[in-house]
Amino acid sequence: MLDASREILLIVLAFCAAILTFFICWALYYIVMMLKRAREVTDEVSDVVRLVKEKIERLGSLLDAVEEKLKNTAGYLPLVLKGVTDLVDYFKRRHEDKAKRSKTAGNK
């Protein structure tokens, strides 16, 4: 049956080719799985980047709205400031008048 060393060599070479083919297929399977996982990760990263970009755009529009509101109310600021100054002066004079009255009432 196996009378020639050439036949033994061919059987060993066929066995080695089969084992090499198995390991190459196994390695290709793992490479494909790694590439699949890498694609999933990049998809998740792109989703996160998209969400962050949307939030930054919303924040920008919010800041623009706040800036416009501040510009609109800036015209009223001098009036409000004058009113507050007048109120502070009024209460200061009132307090001084009360202090003078209590001093004069205490001296009599």
C-alpha angles and dihedrals in degrees: 000000000000097000100139128063088220091066091051090050092051092049092050091047091050091049091049091048090052092050091046090050091050093052093045090052090047091050092047090051091054092045090052091048091050091050090049091052091046090053091050090050093049090049090052091047091050089050090051091047090050091051092048090049091051091049091049090050090050090049090050092051090047091051090048090052092048091048091051092048090050091050090050094049094043089081090061095047097087090051092050091046092051090048092051091047091051091049092050091049091048093052091044091053091045091052091048091049091051090049091050092048093050090048093050091044090050092050095053 
